[in-house]
Amino acid sequence: MSEKQVSKKIVLHFPKSLINEPIVYRLIKDFNLKYNILKAQILPDQEGLMVMDLSGKEKDYKKGIDYLKKTGVSMQLLSKDIRRDEDSCTHCGACIVICPTEALRPDKKTGKVIFDSEKCIACELCIDPCPVRAMELHF
């Protein structure tokens, strides 16, 4: 019987004292977790921010989260997401050029805008450029 797999989008806040520590490396090496960095802002002598999709076996995931807490990294689940009102969207493409993860991209066959919510990091950059307000923030 295989162990349950967990995959969650989380937001990490690093105090400036931990900026040079190999936090993500330890999640991989010590806890056998997989990650995908969705957004990161880490500057010298400042607090760091990272949004990542973290996955692995449930027991390894819990140990990795415990490690983050003990290290002093504050963590929260990504509790907001972007949704598109399909009835309102006119597929104008205003959102495509601003999307940093290509969660919004053109369909080469139809020219319509494809929205891949799995790639979305909820950065909210697509909301303001949308002329019909089809892109919405949900908590």
ABEGO torsion letter per residue (X at the ends): XBBBBBBBBBBBBBBAAAAABBAAAAAAAAAGBBBBBABBBBBBGBBBBBBBBBBEBAAAAAAAAAAAAAAGBBBBBBABBBBBBAAABAGAGAAAAABAAGABBBBAAAGBBBBBAAABAGAGAAAAABAAGABBBBX
